[in-house]
């Protein structure tokens, strides 16, 4: 699974760095390093929707406050 988080200016201001840190920790805690590739990307083009996160091509809007729930639902849900 490939997860790409926008680190462009707008998403950075909305907390993309926090989400990257949260996802890195959740990947390690859940021991899915061999199944998940976490990448950064500059502008994905959906700046008004919060931090843009792509999972295998599907686009989502994530906030630092929702990142952990999102990870469990969308990432871990797909891996099970």
Secondary structure, DSSP 4 states (H G I P E B T S, - for coil): -EEEEE-SHHHHHTTHHHHHHHHHHHHHHTT-TTT-EEEEES--S-GGGSEEEEETTEEEEE-TTTHHHHIIIIIIHHH-
